Amino acid sequence: MKNSDKKHNRSLAVIGIRGFPGVQGGVESHCEQLIPRLARQLHCRVFRRKPYLTDASHTEIPGVSFTDLTSTRIGGFESLWHTFKASLRLILSRPDVVNVHNIGPGLFTPLLRLAGLKVVLTYHSPNYEHDKWSAPAKLLLRVAEKLSLGFANHIIFVSPVQRARYSEKILRKSTAIPNGITPIGIDRNTGFLERHSLRPGGYILAVGRLTPEKGFDNLIRAVNLLPDPHARLVIAGSADHNPAYLDYLKSLDTHSRTLFTGYTYGADLAQLYTHASLYVLSSHNEGFPMVLLEAMSHDLPIVSTDIPAAHIIPLPAENYCKDRDPQAMADAIARVLEKQERPTYDLTPYDWDNIATQTLEIYRPLLRE
């Protein structure tokens, strides 16, 4: 998309993501909400990976231009190769600020800084803790983390818990700014449910990419353990790099209780949230789980593994369960479902307009230099 809007004389480049709109992923959802708001003040150029773009990705967004580059879909390598190519283009085009998302792409922060560019790193999660990566890949991610934290002009941590793990030197040049609530909306229609033989209030919901760190294997086992023979689980998400992992998850569904809807968004996802009886966050680790905010915005009761990121908005103690323990998760699900309560949550700190304002304040000193 070509943007002809000339009112902004300062520019922001965004790299390290697959793209948006219409692209699955928590970081992609983050940028889909944040970047258009930043574009009210800056011209924003977003580098996207062609293999991940969908029909929805070609929507024009005021103040945002997209540069779509070819990329592989080889896990790990695709991110580095795409970010390297984007970095070379940025060295030539010279934006005022580059915002790199994630520590893997942050490997190229030293290159950008040596070229005289100002770089902000958004730290979403410690990716080297994810089970899907091999030992060499985890080592490379740790090197990328060290380089990106060391060379970035400023660091935005989406999780204050993660930020607190670092040295005073990192704390001095970093800020914690949370993710916001993606406005999924309420949808009382039931067409999507009917197509999948679901009834309102008759299923447990989980949303996310089908990767090992999301813990969906434990969740499926937990639902198999529920005493209710009519228990249903809906998992909305797709496997990006490893289709065999979906086959593995399906093999765990020994009681035929789990439905996989694939990557689900828009009105279909709104229906799933609106009519669910319970949301489960089964992850082994997270940076800042946006899906948790989405579930809370629909006043859903929640069961979560007892990981630090799930305590950003505290839940009652009985709503947490031990990680990697299907029986403990099954017990928590049964306990929360039995209460039949629809909680309300204070989500005022997670407004995207406020988050955009805070992010612009990080950029301002760099824009003046």
ChimeraX attribute file (.defattr): number of C-alpha atoms within 10 A of each C-alpha:
attribute: neighborCount
match mode: 1-to-1
recipient: residues
	/A:1	14
	/A:2	13
	/A:3	15
	/A:4	10
	/A:5	10
	/A:6	8
	/A:7	11
	/A:8	13
	/A:9	9
	/A:10	14
	/A:11	17
	/A:12	24
	/A:13	25
	/A:14	22
	/A:15	26
	/A:16	29
	/A:17	22
	/A:18	24
	/A:19	28
	/A:20	28
	/A:21	20
	/A:22	21
	/A:23	21
	/A:24	23
	/A:25	19
	/A:26	18
	/A:27	23
	/A:28	19
	/A:29	20
	/A:30	19
	/A:31	20
	/A:32	17
	/A:33	21
	/A:34	20
	/A:35	22
	/A:36	18
	/A:37	22
	/A:38	21
	/A:39	20
	/A:40	15
	/A:41	16
	/A:42	21
	/A:43	26
	/A:44	27
	/A:45	23
	/A:46	23
	/A:47	24
	/A:48	25
	/A:49	23
	/A:50	18
	/A:51	13
	/A:52	18
	/A:53	18
	/A:54	14
	/A:55	9
	/A:56	11
	/A:57	16
	/A:58	13
	/A:59	11
	/A:60	14
	/A:61	15
	/A:62	17
	/A:63	23
	/A:64	24
	/A:65	19
	/A:66	21
	/A:67	14
	/A:68	18
	/A:69	14
	/A:70	14
	/A:71	20
	/A:72	15
	/A:73	15
	/A:74	11
	/A:75	13
	/A:76	16
	/A:77	14
	/A:78	16
	/A:79	21
	/A:80	18
	/A:81	15
	/A:82	24
	/A:83	26
	/A:84	18
	/A:85	14
	/A:86	22
	/A:87	23
	/A:88	14
	/A:89	11
	/A:90	19
	/A:91	16
	/A:92	9
	/A:93	10
	/A:94	17
	/A:95	18
	/A:96	20
	/A:97	22
	/A:98	26
	/A:99	23
	/A:100	26
	/A:101	21
	/A:102	25
	/A:103	27
	/A:104	27
	/A:105	25
	/A:106	32
	/A:107	25
	/A:108	22
	/A:109	28
	/A:110	19
	/A:111	16
	/A:112	21
	/A:113	16
	/A:114	11
	/A:115	15
	/A:116	11
	/A:117	21
	/A:118	24
	/A:119	26
	/A:120	26
	/A:121	26
	/A:122	26
	/A:123	27
	/A:124	23
	/A:125	21
	/A:126	18
	/A:127	22
	/A:128	20
	/A:129	15
	/A:130	17
	/A:131	16
	/A:132	15
	/A:133	17
	/A:134	11
	/A:135	11
	/A:136	10
	/A:137	16
	/A:138	19
	/A:139	13
	/A:140	16
	/A:141	24
	/A:142	19
	/A:143	15
	/A:144	21
	/A:145	21
	/A:146	14
	/A:147	17
	/A:148	28
	/A:149	25
	/A:150	16
	/A:151	22
	/A:152	25
	/A:153	20
	/A:154	24
	/A:155	26
	/A:156	22
	/A:157	24
	/A:158	21
	/A:159	23
	/A:160	17
	/A:161	16
	/A:162	19
	/A:163	18
	/A:164	13
	/A:165	10
	/A:166	11
	/A:167	9
	/A:168	10
	/A:169	10
	/A:170	17
	/A:171	15
	/A:172	10
	/A:173	15
	/A:174	22
	/A:175	20
	/A:176	20
	/A:177	19
	/A:178	24
	/A:179	27
	/A:180	26
	/A:181	23
	/A:182	19
	/A:183	14
	/A:184	19
	/A:185	16
	/A:186	16
	/A:187	16
	/A:188	14
	/A:189	16
	/A:190	16
	/A:191	13
	/A:192	16
	/A:193	15
	/A:194	11
	/A:195	8
	/A:196	12
	/A:197	9
	/A:198	20
	/A:199	13
	/A:200	16
	/A:201	12
	/A:202	15
	/A:203	22
	/A:204	23
	/A:205	24
	/A:206	25
	/A:207	28
	/A:208	23
	/A:209	19
	/A:210	25
	/A:211	21
	/A:212	17
	/A:213	19
	/A:214	21
	/A:215	20
	/A:216	24
	/A:217	22
	/A:218	23
	/A:219	28
	/A:220	27
	/A:221	21
	/A:222	19
	/A:223	26
	/A:224	24
	/A:225	18
	/A:226	17
	/A:227	11
	/A:228	10
	/A:229	11
	/A:230	11
	/A:231	17
	/A:232	21
	/A:233	25
	/A:234	22
	/A:235	24
	/A:236	20
	/A:237	21
	/A:238	22
	/A:239	17
	/A:240	18
	/A:241	13
	/A:242	14
	/A:243	11
	/A:244	10
	/A:245	17
	/A:246	17
	/A:247	11
	/A:248	11
	/A:249	19
	/A:250	16
	/A:251	12
	/A:252	17
	/A:253	17
	/A:254	11
	/A:255	15
	/A:256	15
	/A:257	16
	/A:258	24
	/A:259	18
	/A:260	18
	/A:261	16
	/A:262	17
	/A:263	20
	/A:264	19
	/A:265	16
	/A:266	12
	/A:267	17
	/A:268	18
	/A:269	19
	/A:270	21
	/A:271	22
	/A:272	30
	/A:273	28
	/A:274	23
	/A:275	24
	/A:276	23
	/A:277	21
	/A:278	25
	/A:279	27
	/A:280	27
	/A:281	26
	/A:282	27
	/A:283	24
	/A:284	22
	/A:285	23
	/A:286	22
	/A:287	22
	/A:288	25
	/A:289	23
	/A:290	22
	/A:291	18
	/A:292	23
	/A:293	20
	/A:294	21
	/A:295	24
	/A:296	22
	/A:297	21
	/A:298	21
	/A:299	18
	/A:300	24
	/A:301	23
	/A:302	25
	/A:303	28
	/A:304	24
	/A:305	25
	/A:306	20
	/A:307	18
	/A:308	15
	/A:309	21
	/A:310	21
	/A:311	14
	/A:312	15
	/A:313	12
	/A:314	11
	/A:315	15
	/A:316	9
	/A:317	10
	/A:318	13
	/A:319	20
	/A:320	23
	/A:321	22
	/A:322	16
	/A:323	18
	/A:324	17
	/A:325	14
	/A:326	22
	/A:327	19
	/A:328	15
	/A:329	28
	/A:330	22
	/A:331	18
	/A:332	24
	/A:333	27
	/A:334	16
	/A:335	14
	/A:336	17
	/A:337	15
	/A:338	9
	/A:339	9
	/A:340	11
	/A:341	13
	/A:342	13
	/A:343	11
	/A:344	12
	/A:345	14
	/A:346	9
	/A:347	13
	/A:348	10
	/A:349	13
	/A:350	16
	/A:351	15
	/A:352	20
	/A:353	14
	/A:354	15
	/A:355	20
	/A:356	21
	/A:357	13
	/A:358	15
	/A:359	17
	/A:360	16
	/A:361	11
	/A:362	19
	/A:363	20
	/A:364	11
	/A:365	9
	/A:366	16
	/A:367	15
	/A:368	8
	/A:369	7
